[in-house]
Amino acid sequence: MTDTLVRPAPEQAKTVDNRAKLWLRVIVAVLAAPVIFGAFAAAKGVDPLAMYGDMVTSLADPAQAQTVLVRASVLVLAALAVAVPARAGLLNVGGEGQIVIGAVCAAGVGLVTDQRLPGPVVLALMIVAAMVGGAAWAGIAAGLRLAVKVNEAITTLLMNFIAIDIMLLLIYDPWKDASGFGQPASRPLADTARLPLFVPGGTLNTGIVVAGIALVAIWWLMSRTGWGFRLRVVGGNPEAARRAGLRVGTLLVTSMLVGGALAGLAGLVHFAGTEFKLRPGMTANFGYVGFLASWLALHRPLRVALAALLLAAIAMTGDSLQIDANLPAASVNVLMAIVLLVVLGFTRRSKK
């Protein structure tokens, strides 16, 4: 009896020690990534110290810092769209398409109502439309997974291209702005229906508040509710969950719907906070970078914010790498990939 009571203490200490080692490996990995990328730059004849100095200087500019936060707010939502289904064992690669559909739905509502209704009402309607559109788009992949056993990674990835084609179809013909000098784009959203700015004349908008609320809500759902617990059970062992009486199909569908709604919300934040109109290439690969951010954070909601901020900062230093260091535009993608691969490599090693 005494031995049984004493035994949990070493187990708890071992758990704490493993977590400390995991965090140490993550920190070492994040620090090792710049060293590896520095070697890559040196091979191109660039001074790594001067390159990193220019990158930090560019981020210190207030306008650039605001842009990083704006970009990070979209990436947080895009990463959460991956993290929620991942908890149930699903691979949502369709964040890009769900963001596009969310922006399209928001734009459709905005084009119809922004000249007729008060701005806050229009914005509320666009939020609902974007989340419903993103959820419906992700729900198609979830339905195919359950009905005909098609892997959701394949369907969500292919549906990205369909979503982009739908947007292009709209902005090249029915929604094309007649006063846009022939450019394929929708009419700009009315000023009253846009996300409010924190500082007039700046770029930081209330989209960061929306992302923060979503982040806390998803953390609470994942860690403090029965739904989040059941998702973890399904993600760990679907067959055991099914035998335990859990509605596995319902849990899979709801996780994808929530993920799609978050991606659609990201589309709304980008559309109503930065772009104000639909145009080709407007999403800037947010869905794919958000996918990387979720994996970098190991699909943990609160860590997603740090991963999104890091990748947003790296993305915004792309101009510095091209102008100051004379490196190719793709170099910023190389740096992102190195960070992801090194962190995943170190953390996987720590679990062995």
N, C-alpha and C positions, 0 to 999 in steps of 0.2 A: 504493500500500500504506500509506504513511504517512498519507495523507488519510483512509483507511478507519479506521485506528486512532484518529485524533484525533476523528472525528465523534461517537462516542457520548457524549463528555463534555458538549457543549452540549445534547444531547437529554436527558441525565439531569438537568442543571441546569434545563432547561425543565420537566420533570416535577415536580421539587421546587418550582419557582416556582408552577406551577399548583396544587399541593396547598396551598401557603401562601395563595394567593389564595382558594381554596375555603374554607379554614378562616376566613379573615378575613371573607369574605362571610357565613358562617354566624354568626359572632360578632356582626357588625353587624346581621344579620337578627333574632337573638334579642334584641338590645338595642332594635331598632326596634319590635318587637311591643308592648312596654309603652307606648311613646310613642303608637302608634296607638290602643291600648285606652284610654290615658289621655285622648285626645281624645274618644273615645266616652263615657267617664265624665263628662268636663267638659260635654259636650253635654246630659247628664242632670242637670246641676247639682251634680255631685260633685267635690270637691277631689281630683285625682289623687294628689298627694303624700300626703295623709292616708289615702287608700284603700290605697296601696301600703304605707304604714307599718303600717296595721292588718293587712294580709295577712302581712307579715313577722313582726309580733308574734305572730300566731296560730300561725305555723309554728315559732316559737321555743319554744312550750310543749312540754315533754318528751312529754306524752301525745299531742299532735298530731303531733309528729315521728315517734313510733313508728307511728302510724296511716298516715302518709305512706309509711314503709318497707314496712309490710304491704301497702298498696295497690300500691306499686311492684313488689313481688315477683310479684304476679299479673300486672301489666301487662308485665313483662319476658317472662314465659312466653307471654302472649297476642301480644306483638309478634314474638317468635321464630317463632310459629306462622304468621305472615305472611311473615317474612323468608326462611325456608327455601324455600317454594314460589316466592317471588319470584325467587330466584336461578336457578330453572329457567324463568322467564318466566311463571309462573302467578300468578293473582290470587285469593288466599284471603280472601274476605269473610265466611267462615263461622266465625270465631273464637268469636263469641257462642254459636252453637249447639253447637259442639264443646266449649266450656267447660261448657255446661248438661249435655250428655250425659256428660261426664267426671264432673261432680258427681253426676248421677243414678246412674251405675254405681258410683261410690264409696259413695254412700248405700245402694244396694241391698246391697252387700257388708257395709257397716257394720251395717245393720239385722239382718242374718242372723247375724253373727259377733261383734259387740262384747260380747254377754253370755256368750259361750261360750269365746272364745279370748283369749290375752294381748294387751294393747294394741299392742305393737310388731308382732305377727303380723298383727293386723287392719289396722294402718296400711299394712304392706307389701302386703297383699292389695288394699287400696283403691287404692294407687298403681298397681299393675298393672292393675286393672280400669278406672281412670280413663283411663290411657294407651291401653289397648286400645279402650275405647269411643270416645274422641276420634279415634283413628286410623281406626277402622271408619267413623265418621260422615264423616270427610273422604275416605275411600276410595270412598264412594259417588259423590261428585262427580268424583273422578279416573276412576272406571270409566265414568261417563257421558261424560266428555270423550273418552276413547279409543274407546268403543263407538259412540256416536251423535253425537259432535262437538258436544256441548252445552257452551257456554262455562261454565267453572268459576266465574266471578264470579257468574253468574246462579244456578246450582244451590246454591252455598254460601250465598248470601244468602237464598234462599227456604227452605233447610233450617234456617236459624236459627229461623224461626217454627214449623216442625214440631217441632224439639227442645223449644222452650218449651211447646208444646201437650202433648207427651209428659210433661213434668214436671208440668204442671198436672193432667193426667189421673190421674197417680199420687197426687199429694198431695190431690186432692179426693175420692179414694175408697179404693183399696187400701192406700196408705201413709199415710193421714191419721192423725194422732196423736189417739187417743181422748180423751186428757186435755188437748187443746189448746184448750179452750173454743170449739170450733166453727171455729177458724181453719184455713185450708188450709195445712198444714205437716206434714212428717214428724216422727217421734219424734226428739228430740235425740240426737246421737251420745254414747256413753258417754265419760266424762272420760279414761279410760285409752287410748282410741283417737284422741284429738285430737293435733294437732301440739304438741310441747312448747313452752313459753314460755321465753324467755331470762331473764326476771325474773318471779317469782311476782307476780300481781296486775297485770302489765302487759299489753300487747297484742302486742308484737313476738314472733313465733313463728319456728320453724325453717323456715318456708316460704321465708324469704329465703335460707337456705342451699341449699335445693332449687333456687331460681331461679339462684343463683350457679353451682352445679354445672352446671345446664343451659346457662347462658350460655357457660361455658368449653368445655363439650363441643361445642356447636354451632359456636363459633369454630374449634375444632380441626378438626371435620369439614369446615367450609367452606374453610379455608385450608391444611390440612395433609394432606388425603387425596385420593386419586384420585376418589372419589365427589364431593367438593366441586368439584374441577376440572371433572369431566364435567358437573355441573349448570350451571356457568358457561358452558360451551361450548353446551349446549342452550339456555340462556336467551339467549345472544347470537345464535345462528343455528341453529334446529332442523333446517333442511334440510341445512345443511353438516354438522351433527353426525350426521345420519342417513347421509349419503353417506360419512362417515368411519368408519362401522361401529358407532357408539354405539347402544345400545338406548334410544332416546329414550322410548318408551312406559314402559319400566321405570323410567327416571329420573324421569319426570313423576309416576308413581304413588308411588314411594318418597318423593319430596319432599313430596307431599301427606300421606302417611301419617305422616311425621316431624312435619310441621306440626300435624296433628290430634292426635298423641300429646302434643305440647307444650301445646296448648290444653286437652286433657283433664287434663293434669297441673296446669294453672292452675285448673281446676275443683276438683280435689282439694285444692289449697292453700287455696283460698277456703272450701271446705266444711269441711275438717277443721281449719282454722286460725282462722276467723272466724265463720262462720255456724253450723256444727254441725247444721244441719237444712236441708231443702229448703223453700223458700217462694217465692211469686211475687215477681219483681223482685230476686231475691237476687244476680244477677250484675252489677247496676249498670252495664250497658253496657261491661263490661271488654273484650269482644271488639272493639267498635268503637273504643274508645280505644286499645287495643293496635294496631289497624290504623293509626291515626294515628301512634302512636309508631314503628312500623316505617318508615313513609314519612318521618317526621321524621328518623330515623336513616339514611335512604337504604338500608335493609335491611342495614346492617352490624351484625353481632352485638354487638360491644363498644360501639358507639355506642347500641345499643338501651337499655342500662342508664341512660345519661344522659337519653335521651328519656323513658323510663318514669318516672324520678325527677322530671323537670320536669313532666310531665303529672299525675302523682300529687299533686305539691305544688299545682298549679293547681286540681285537683279538690277538694282538701281546704280550699282557701280560699273555697269557695263560700259557706259559712256567714258568713264575714266580709263578703263582698260583699253578702249579703242583710241581715245584721243591722246592720253598722256603716255601710256605704255606701248601704244602702236601694236596691240594684240588683236587678233581677229574677233569679230562680234561673238562667235561661238565660244569664246574663252569663258564667258560667264557661265555657260551651261556645263563646261568642263569642271569649273570650280564647284558648282552645285552637285554634280555627279560624284566628285571626289569626297565631298563632305558626307553625302549619303552612304556611299560604299564603305568608307572608313568607319563611320559610326555603326552601321549595321554589322560590319565585320567584327568590330570589337565587342558589341553587345551579344552577338550570337556566340562568340567565343566564351563569354562570361557565363552562358547558360549551360555549358557542357559540364 
